């Protein structure tokens, strides 16, 4: 079963780095990178950097009661 966002292309001005997504969500950058690689959040790898959207992070957090490891200060 393919993810529902297979053909999704958000506007370029909505893209954020996983570092920014980590700051937004409180989840660790490494955990978000793992989720992106597994297709559990919408993300696009451009070169060596993963980009996602604030909406994708909010949807993931809304659907998961235990979203993953938190970011350390």
C-alpha positions in Angstrom: 0.0 0.0 0.0 1.5 3.3 -1.1 1.3 6.4 1.1 -1.5 8.8 0.2 0.9 11.6 -0.4 2.8 9.7 -3.2 2.1 12.5 -5.8 1.8 15.4 -3.3 3.9 18.4 -4.2 3.6 21.3 -1.7 4.4 24.8 -2.7 8.1 25.5 -2.3 7.5 28.2 0.2 5.9 25.6 2.6 9.0 23.4 2.7 11.0 23.4 6.0 14.1 21.6 7.0 14.0 18.7 9.4 15.9 20.9 11.9 13.1 23.4 11.8 10.5 20.5 12.0 12.4 19.3 15.1 12.1 22.7 16.7 8.4 22.9 15.8 7.5 19.4 17.0 9.9 18.9 19.9 10.9 15.6 18.3 14.6 14.8 17.6 16.0 15.5 14.1 17.2 11.9 13.9 13.8 10.5 14.7 12.2 12.8 12.0 14.9 11.6 9.5 14.0 8.0 10.3 10.2 8.7 9.8 11.0 10.4 6.5 13.1 7.5 5.3 10.3 5.1 6.3 7.6 7.1 4.6 5.7 7.8 7.8 5.8 11.6 7.2 5.8 13.4 3.9 9.3 14.5 3.1 11.5 15.0 0.1 15.2 14.4 0.0 17.0 17.1 -2.0 20.7 16.4 -2.3 21.6 15.2 1.2 18.9 17.3 3.0 15.4 16.2 3.9 12.6 18.8 3.6 9.0 18.4 4.9 6.1 20.7 5.7 4.6 22.0 8.9 1.3 20.4 7.9 3.0 17.0 7.5 4.5 17.3 11.0 1.2 18.4 12.5 -0.7 15.5 10.9 1.9 13.0 12.2 1.7 14.4 15.7 -2.2 14.3 15.6 -2.3 10.7 14.6 0.3 9.3 17.0 -0.2 9.1 20.8 3.5 8.3 21.3 5.3 10.1 18.5 8.9 9.3 19.4 11.9 10.6 21.2 11.9 14.2 22.2 14.6 16.6 21.3 17.3 17.2 24.0 18.0 20.9 24.9 
